[in-house]
Amino acid sequence: MQQAEDFRAESRALHALISQTAPVRYREPTQFKGWGIHDVLQHLHFWNRMAYLQLADEAELLHHLKSMSASGTSMRTYESEQLAGLDGFTLVAEWEKQFEETADRFASADPKTRLKWAGPDMSARSSITARLMETWAHGQEAYDHLGVIRKNEDRIGNIVTLGINTFGWTYATRREKPPGDMPYVVLEAPSGAIWTHGNPSDIERIEGLAEEFCQVVTQTRNIADTSLKVTGAIAADWMSKAQCFAGPPAAPPPAGSRFTASAAA
């Protein structure tokens, strides 16, 4: 699956950034809920491991999911308990080893294979795409905190597609009905290619940079902090609360609260 290689490439890009950062900075709070880079790595490492188990050892995966549910603790607490003792460059090394193994396992998998997960079963393609999205989204916290402008590649097209496919999910998780059909989306890829989704319309339309669309649907930026051109009431409503990830409804960050540190200096 190409998505597995895209996940590997995005993970390697984030690894290149973090492995060149002094571990003393890993505990500094970022703009995302006060998480530090240490928390980001723990979270990515744990769930990359769980994704690996989807294909390698379903029984162990289900054991972890059941134990987490029965523990009475938060997901973050469970992750920390499971990874106790991993810190600094040791954590970085274990995270790197795991994302390579997870990418290897998914690269040769049938994309349509149905896999167990914390929520409904999903396809192997959907699972590794979710890992790519999480790596990209949580990676933004590190890039922002360290004052580095991320150089995106066209592999973010996977996240664009996920954002498009979760138009209805944004409303379903809020127990709402979409106010109409999905707006027409016209985006410029990092390569300069133009990606379009939906039925052509000048009335309901979103256009701009693909990376900014990804930032909005992953809630790493408020729509007000992007240059996306949003036309129409449906488009504006969607962009005000777009959510491409699973779980309960989440509110986008307040305008002006997420930014690349050096750009704001």
C-alpha positions in Angstrom: 0.0 0.0 0.0 1.3 3.4 -0.9 -0.3 4.8 2.2 2.1 2.7 4.3 5.0 4.2 2.5 3.5 7.7 2.9 3.1 7.0 6.7 6.8 5.9 6.8 7.9 9.1 5.0 6.0 11.4 7.2 7.3 9.6 10.3 10.8 9.9 9.1 10.4 13.6 8.4 9.2 14.1 12.0 12.0 11.9 13.3 14.6 14.0 11.5 13.3 17.1 13.3 13.0 15.6 16.8 16.2 13.6 16.7 18.1 16.9 16.2 16.4 18.5 19.2 17.9 18.3 22.6 15.8 16.0 24.9 15.7 18.7 27.5 13.1 20.4 25.2 10.9 17.4 25.1 9.1 18.3 28.3 8.3 21.9 27.3 4.6 22.5 26.9 3.4 23.0 23.3 0.3 24.9 22.1 -1.7 21.7 22.1 -3.2 21.1 25.5 0.1 21.6 27.1 1.5 18.4 25.7 5.3 18.2 25.3 7.1 16.5 22.5 7.6 13.6 25.0 3.8 13.2 25.2 3.5 13.4 21.4 6.1 10.6 20.9 4.5 8.4 23.6 1.1 8.8 21.9 2.3 8.1 18.4 4.5 5.2 19.5 1.8 3.5 21.5 -0.9 3.7 18.8 1.6 2.8 16.0 2.2 -0.3 18.1 -1.5 -1.0 18.4 -1.9 -0.6 14.6 1.0 -3.1 14.2 -0.9 -5.6 16.4 -4.0 -5.3 14.2 -2.1 -7.4 11.7 0.5 -9.2 13.9 -1.4 -10.2 17.0 -5.1 -9.4 17.2 -5.4 -11.1 20.6 -2.8 -8.8 22.2 -4.4 -5.7 20.6 -7.8 -6.7 22.1 -6.2 -7.3 25.5 -4.8 -3.7 25.5 -8.0 -2.2 24.4 -9.9 -4.1 27.1 -7.4 -3.3 29.7 -7.5 0.4 28.8 -11.2 0.5 29.0 -11.3 -1.3 32.4 -8.4 0.7 33.9 -10.6 3.7 34.8 -7.7 5.9 33.8 -7.4 8.3 30.8 -5.9 7.2 27.6 -2.9 9.4 28.2 -2.3 7.8 31.6 -2.6 4.3 30.2 -0.1 5.2 27.5 2.3 6.6 30.0 2.0 3.5 32.2 2.7 1.2 29.3 5.7 3.1 28.2 7.1 3.9 31.7 10.9 4.3 31.6 11.0 5.4 27.9 12.3 8.9 27.7 14.5 11.2 25.7 16.5 9.6 22.8 15.5 6.1 24.1 11.9 6.9 23.4 12.8 8.4 20.0 14.7 5.2 19.1 11.8 2.9 20.1 9.3 5.1 18.3 11.4 5.0 15.1 11.8 1.2 15.3 8.1 0.8 15.7 7.0 3.1 12.9 9.3 1.3 10.5 7.9 -2.1 11.6 4.3 -0.9 11.3 5.0 0.5 7.8 6.6 -2.8 6.8 3.7 -4.8 8.1 1.0 -2.6 6.3 3.0 -2.3 3.1 2.4 -5.9 2.2 -1.2 -6.1 3.6 -4.4 -6.4 1.5 -5.8 -2.8 1.7 -9.3 -4.2 2.1 -8.5 -6.5 5.1 -10.9 -5.7 8.0 -9.2 -5.0 11.2 -10.3 -4.7 14.9 -9.9 -1.4 16.6 -11.1 0.7 19.6 -14.1 1.7 17.6 -15.7 0.0 14.6 -13.7 -2.4 12.5 -11.8 -0.7 9.7 -9.9 -1.6 6.5 -6.1 -1.9 6.6 -5.9 1.1 4.2 -8.0 3.2 6.6 -5.9 2.2 9.6 -2.6 3.2 8.1 -4.1 6.4 6.7 -5.2 7.3 10.2 -1.7 6.7 11.5 -0.3 9.0 8.8 -2.9 11.7 9.7 -2.1 11.4 13.4 1.6 11.6 12.8 1.1 14.7 10.6 -1.3 16.4 13.0 0.5 15.8 16.2 3.8 16.5 14.5 2.5 20.0 13.9 2.8 20.6 17.6 6.5 19.9 17.5 7.1 21.9 14.3 5.2 24.9 15.8 7.0 24.7 19.2 10.4 24.4 17.7 9.8 27.3 15.3 10.2 25.2 12.1 8.0 25.7 9.0 7.2 22.2 7.8 8.0 21.4 4.1 5.0 19.3 3.0 4.9 16.8 0.3 2.0 15.5 -1.9 1.5 12.6 0.5 -0.8 14.9 2.5 -3.3 14.1 -0.3 -4.2 11.2 1.9 -5.2 13.6 4.7 -7.1 15.7 2.2 -9.1 12.6 1.1 -9.7 11.8 4.8 -11.0 15.3 5.4 -13.3 15.0 2.4 -14.6 11.6 3.4 -15.4 12.8 7.0 -17.6 15.7 5.9 -20.6 13.8 7.2 -18.7 12.5 10.2 -18.2 16.1 11.4 -21.9 16.4 11.8 -22.7 12.8 12.9 -20.4 13.1 15.9 -22.4 16.1 16.9 -25.7 14.4 16.3 -26.5 16.9 13.6 -27.4 16.5 9.9 -25.2 18.2 7.3 -26.9 21.4 6.2 -26.5 20.4 2.6 -24.2 18.7 0.1 -20.5 18.9 0.6 -19.1 22.1 -0.9 -16.7 22.0 -3.9 -13.1 21.8 -2.8 -10.3 23.1 -4.9 -6.8 22.8 -3.4 -3.2 23.4 -4.5 -0.9 20.5 -3.6 2.6 21.1 -2.4 3.8 20.2 -5.9 1.6 22.8 -7.5 -1.0 20.2 -8.8 -4.6 21.1 -8.4 -6.8 18.7 -6.5 -10.6 18.9 -6.7 -13.3 17.2 -4.7 -17.1 17.3 -5.0 -19.4 18.8 -7.6 -18.2 22.1 -9.2 -19.9 25.1 -7.6 -19.3 28.8 -7.2 -21.9 29.0 -4.5 -20.5 26.5 -2.0 -16.8 26.4 -2.4 -13.5 26.1 -0.5 -10.2 26.8 -2.2 -6.6 27.4 -1.3 -3.6 25.4 -0.2 -4.0 21.7 0.5 -1.8 22.0 3.7 -4.1 24.6 5.2 -7.1 22.5 4.4 -5.4 19.6 6.2 -4.6 21.9 9.2 -8.3 22.8 9.5 -9.7 19.3 9.2 -7.1 18.0 11.8 -7.8 21.0 14.0 -4.2 22.2 14.2 -5.3 25.6 12.9 -8.5 27.7 13.2 -9.9 28.5 9.8 -9.4 32.2 10.6 -5.6 31.6 10.7 -5.5 30.3 7.2 -5.8 31.9 3.7 -8.4 29.4 2.6 -11.2 31.1 0.6 -14.5 29.9 1.9 -17.7 30.7 0.0 -21.2 29.8 1.1 -23.0 29.1 4.4 -22.5 25.3 4.2 -18.8 25.7 3.5 -18.4 28.2 6.4 -20.2 26.0 8.8 -18.2 22.9 7.9 -14.9 24.7 8.2 -15.9 26.1 11.6 -15.9 22.6 13.1 -14.4 20.2 10.6 -13.1 17.0 12.3 -11.4 14.2 10.4 -10.5 12.1 13.5 -12.6 9.7 15.5 -14.0 10.3 18.9 -16.4 12.8 20.5 -16.9 16.2 18.9 -13.9 18.5 19.4 -13.7 22.2 19.0 -11.0 23.8 16.8 -8.3 25.8 18.5 -9.3 29.4 19.1 -8.2 31.8 16.4 -4.6 32.9 17.0 -3.7 30.1 19.4 -1.8 27.8 17.1 1.1 29.2 15.1 4.8 28.5 14.2 6.7 30.1 17.0 9.4 31.8 14.9 6.8 33.2 12.6 5.1 34.9 15.6 8.3 36.3 17.0 
